[in-house]
Amino acid sequence: MEQWLSVPKVELHAHLNGSVRDSTLLELARVLGEKGVIDFSDVEHVIMKDDRSLHEVFKLFDLIHILTTDHKIITRITKEVVEDFASENVVYLELRTTPKKNDSIGMTKRSYMEAVVEGLKAVNAVDINFMPHDADAGDFMDSQHIKSGTCNGATRKKIYVRLLLSIDRRETTEAAMETVKLALELRPIGVVGIDLSGNPIVGEWSTFFPALKFAREQGLYITLHCGEIPNPKEIQAMLDFLPQRIGHACCFEEEEWKKLKSLKIPVEICLTSNIRTDTISSLDVHHFANLYNVKHPLILCTDDAGVFSTSLCGEYSIAASAYGLGRREIYQLAKDAVEFVFADDEVKKDLREIFNSAAKMLDFLF
Ligand SMILES: [Zn+2]
């Protein structure tokens, strides 16, 4: 796995809440236990292990759900998640999160996102750029941040971060629309798109369609969790919508594969996640191999690095060994992801340069 550290990487499918560090979870869960909010002994062993069952995964998500009702914790988690990705040489990160509303503690979708942005501003292990070049961040940022979008000089390691707001499949059309409007408001501080996620057996495409259509008309990028369960009607409707990317694409039938391939919609592939959630029975039958062989655009991603105990290096390592990819192929796979980021041409150009100069350093390539 170590060898993939030196390759720059792009992460396009990472949920903020699923990417929390185990050590942070342990610390925060202990505090909740002391306060009597949870039974600490009930979650301690789940946090400590790294091969969680699906049942245990859901248990962790329940815990994270309680933790993320606190603005300060959201800020801390965001900072740590960005720094963790940066530490494994992720140079561009799209972080997605579902803005939460909780009247009883005075949390609005906007204040939730403000806490996330505070986390981005707090990143100090690496230089962070999270605002588009032409942005006017208004009262969100002090002048120093507006000028450069970074928090320190230009000589240190750098990570680009962009945010996607997720619409949860439990939401109504109105709630989904509220999320899209918030995304539009927060564009100056690096919100670039909308994701549709959540329990795939809940909700109807027609409920979210108006909000997604509006988002696209307003110029936001769209990615959809698509085909996590067999649902041909919804999969067809999602592909017809022409999102800029989709996530997973696990339960596709012949017709849907045909359509996906002819439309060339890039797929965010999350190997460990698909196996852990029993969506795909084994790596041998995973669609990565076929899509890769026909040169369909795809991007390796973690989904929930914390909860599934993985990392982007780990996912590249799995792909390399399961599908016999060499260093050259892995480098190319990582580099190709640049073309599918939801960022402007200037960012893409800079990312290509980062990959090109890395190639010169990676002696195995030449
Ligand atoms: Zn996901």
Boltz pocket constraint, residues with backbone or C-beta under 6 A from the ligand:
constraints:
  - pocket:
      binder: B
      contacts: [[A, 13], [A, 15], [A, 197], [A, 225], [A, 247], [A, 303]]
      max_distance: 6.0
